[in-house]
Amino acid sequence: MAPRLSPEDIRNLRAEKAPSRARDFAHSNGITEAELVAAYVGHGTTAIAAHPDGLMPFVKEMGEVMALTRNESCVHERVGVYSDYRSGEIAAIVLDPEIDLRIFPSHWVHGFAVEEQGEKGPKRSIQIFDAAGDAVHKIYLREASDVSAWDRMVPALALPAQSGVLDLQPRKPVEGPKGETAQRDELRAAWGRMTDTHQFLGMVKGLKMNRLGANRVVGAPHAVPLALDAVTRTLELASARKVPVMIFVGNMGCIQIHGGPVDRIVPMGPWINVLDPRFDMHLRTDHVAEVWLVRKPTRTGEAVSVEAFDKDGMLILQIFGYRKDTPAEPWNELAASLPVLEEVPA
C-alpha cells in the first residue's frame, strides 16, 4: 500500500496540476475530499466543530447562501436562507421554503471553514465531511451573505488543534438490494397498511429488507420498474407541463429537498441538469442502473415517487409531486405516462 500523502504533498500536487474540481482531484490522487480540504488548514482553511447545533445559528445570520448536498451520482444546489433549524439527537431539520434539509448529526464529523481567493475576491464556504472523509454538506456564501456572521463563526467554532492530518475511518460498503420473494404477501399487506411515507423504512427494516429490495419484491401496483431514461423524461415533462415537484438528493448525513417548479432542463454529455435561477441539479445519467415508480398509501392520498438507484443499489434521488396547495392529478398523470420496463430486475 502506498504511503498517505502529507498535507504538503497534497498542496504541491494541487499547485502543479491543471485546475480541476476538488472531488475529481481527490479521486485521481487516491485521497478523500476531506483530506484535500484539510491539507489547507493554516493556509486559508480553519478546522471547525462540525455539529449542526453549533453551526446553524451562525449560518442563519449569514442570510442568503447556497446549500449543496450530493452523492456519487447527483449534486443538488439550492439558494436560500437557513431560517428554521430544529435540533435533534438522531435527526435535525432545516425548514425554509427554499433550504429544506434532513440532517443526521452523527455523520457530521469533520468540519472546515474555507476561504479561497477567487477572481472576484474571497470565496467562503463551510464544508462538512463524514468519518470516511466523504462530503456530507457544503454551504457557500454569496454576494448578499452577511460576512460579519462568518467572521464571528470562525473563531467561535475553531478546534483547539488545527491539524491538516485527519483520522479517517474505512468507508462502509453500500448495502445491495435485500428482500425475499417468499415474504411478498407479508410485504404487500404491510405496505397497504401505511398511512404515512415516513413509515416505509421502519416497515421494510422490520421485514429484514431495504428500499430497493422491497421495490423488487412487492410488485405492481406498489412498485413498477421504469426505463433508465425515466428521470430525464420526468424532468422534461415537469418543465413542459409546469408541474411542480419535490426532488430529494442525499447521502448518509444529509438529504436536501427542492420543492417547486423546474424549468431549464439541459443535457450535457452524461449529465442531465436543472439550471434554474435558485436551483441547480446535476445527475450522471450513466450511473442510473434502476428506476422505479413507487406508490405508497397515506392519510391524504397516494404518494407517488420516481426513484433512481445506482449499480450498487444506492438511492441516487427521489422525485415526488409537490403537494402543498397543489392538486395531485397533474403529477400522478405525468408519473403514469413514464415508460415501463417489461421485466423486473432480478
Secondary structure, 3 states (H helix, E strand, C coil): CCCCCCHHHHHHHHHHCCCCCHHHHHHHCCCCHHHHHHCCECCCEEEECCCHHHHHHHHHHCCCEEEEEECCCEEEEEEECCCCEECCCCCEEEECCCCEEEECHHHCCEEEEEEEEECCEEEEEEEEECCCCCEEEEEEECCCCCHHHHHHHHHHHECCCCCCCCCCCCCCCCCCCCCCHHHHHHHHHHHHCCCCHHHHHHHHHHCCCCHHHHHHHHCCCCEEEECCCHHHHHHHHHHHHCCCEEEEEECCCEEEEEEECCCCEEEECCEEEEECCCEEEEEEHHHCCEEEEEEECCCCCCEEEEEEECCCCCEEEEEEECCCCCCCHHHHHHHHCCCECCCCCC
